[in-house]
Amino acid sequence: MKFRRLPPLAVLHTFEVASSLLSFKDAAAVLHLTPSAISHQMRALEGFVGQPLFHRYNRRLALTDAGERYLAEVRAALESLRDATDDLRRGAGVERLTMSVGTFIGTEFVLPRLADFQRAHPEIELRVVAEQAERDLLRGEADIAVRLAYKPPRGVHVVPLASVAVLPVASPAFDAAALADDAALLQIAQLPSAWSAWFDWAGLKHVAPRRGPSFDSYGSLLSACERGLGVGLGVLPVAAGWLATGRLKALHAEPMPTPFSYLMLCRPADAERPAMRAVAQWLQTLFAA
């Protein structure tokens, strides 16, 4: 029997992750590799298939048409392998769950603490996917999702994790007195009115605050704050680690409450499974800390 050649399975997995995140840097954080290693693997894969899979722009990636088609096939094949492996592992007493989280939450908050969960629950294999896209739980695209939401979505079981508050943050070298004067206010693209709401809540006048760059990625916004490019709104509790380690400093004593909260979502039929309850307890402990 003649076997056709395939790329290495690890490279296909890297392609799946990098294509979901559209960032070699974020994929490297998830896979515990360097961005250059991710880039090298993707160049090798493109050489294997004989055409480009990514458009490489200055600050972002996009899939080519071929890349979009290949991702659909690779993802389906890998999910089929995961399902078959799950069936075998369940017979050996190991349960596998896939959890989808936002890129910043995943790389900064969840993945660094995943080893603690694995040590406490060797009977559960928790696969964490940090990505911008939201998976459909009801269609089985993931078992768990951790999301920032204004109100709980319908049709899924909801476990509250933490309410959200915001406060201005900046580089430790930033002069706090400049906040009300000429500071560049870094923006979150999805929340264009956030700064106006904060100034109103704080009772500060802002005739014409200087608008800084707008960011789609919250991690990029905090990095820009750390480099002294302006002031951003720190989202608590997930930015608390940056404040605690001195990478950023708070420019206001009181955080502003918001109507948003972090939620763990799962299918209603799965809510009472022991493995699901264990993950929920662990996440509640993380967010409470």
WOVEN-V578095 format. One record per residue. OMEGA is omega in whole degrees, 0 to 359 (999 if undefined). Layout:
OMEGA + OMEGA
This chain:
182 + 180 + 178 + 182 + 175 + 170 + 177 + 182 + 180 + 179 + 177 + 177 + 177 + 178 + 179 + 182 + 182 + 180 + 179 + 183 + 186 + 178 + 176 + 180 + 180 + 177 + 179 + 179 + 180 + 186 + 180 + 175 + 174 + 177 + 180 + 177 + 177 + 181 + 180 + 179 + 182 + 174 + 179 + 179 + 178 + 175 + 181 + 183 + 173 + 177 + 181 + 177 + 181 + 161 + 181 + 177 + 185 + 186 + 182 + 176 + 170 + 178 + 170 + 176 + 178 + 178 + 178 + 181 + 183 + 179 + 180 + 181 + 180 + 181 + 180 + 180 + 180 + 177 + 177 + 176 + 179 + 180 + 179 + 178 + 178 + 181 + 180 + 183 + 177 + 176 + 178 + 177 + 178 + 179 + 184 + 178 + 175 + 180 + 178 + 179 + 175 + 186 + 183 + 179 + 182 + 187 + 185 + 194 + 188 + 185 + 178 + 182 + 185 + 181 + 178 + 179 + 182 + 177 + 181 + 184 + 180 + 180 + 181 + 173 + 182 + 178 + 182 + 178 + 178 + 188 + 177 + 183 + 177 + 180 + 180 + 182 + 185 + 176 + 176 + 181 + 173 + 178 + 185 + 170 + 172 + 188 + 169 + 187 + 175 + 175 + 183 + 177 + 180 + 171 + 181 + 174 + 186 + 172 + 178 + 179 + 181 + 169 + 187 + 173 + 181 + 173 + 182 + 178 + 181 + 174 + 178 + 181 + 185 + 178 + 184 + 181 + 182 + 184 + 182 + 184 + 191 + 181 + 173 + 183 + 181 + 190 + 166 + 186 + 184 + 183 + 187 + 182 + 186 + 182 + 178 + 179 + 181 + 179 + 179 + 181 + 183 + 180 + 180 + 178 + 178 + 183 + 180 + 179 + 183 + 181 + 176 + 180 + 177 + 185 + 172 + 183 + 181 + 177 + 178 + 179 + 180 + 178 + 178 + 176 + 182 + 181 + 178 + 182 + 180 + 182 + 177 + 175 + 179 + 180 + 178 + 17 + 192 + 177 + 184 + 180 + 178 + 178 + 183 + 181 + 178 + 177 + 176 + 172 + 178 + 181 + 179 + 186 + 187 + 172 + 178 + 176 + 176 + 176 + 181 + 175 + 173 + 184 + 166 + 182 + 173 + 177 + 182 + 182 + 182 + 192 + 185 + 177 + 180 + 180 + 180 + 179 + 179 + 179 + 180 + 179 + 181 + 180 + 178 + 177 + 179 + 184 + 177 + 181 + 999
